[in-house]
Amino acid sequence: MKNAAGIIILVVGIALAGYGINHMNSAGSEIKEFFGMEDKTGLTFLIVGAVVAIAGLFAMVKKK
């Protein structure tokens, strides 16, 4: 059961990171950057997704 939970957490983390990368390359984000506004939403999702994916990987590998 722990292995299944680790896989789910890993998949959610990868999805969040993918959304963050997609958001950073979106047209809206590029327009905001062009006009000098900062859009940190994509970076935030990328970092959170990476942390969650690492936690899921750790949960899958951890033996107990």
Secondary structure, 3 states (H helix, E strand, C coil): CHHHHHHHHHHHHHHHHHHHHHHHCCHHHHHHHHCCCCCCHHHHHHHHHHHHHHHHHHHHHCCC
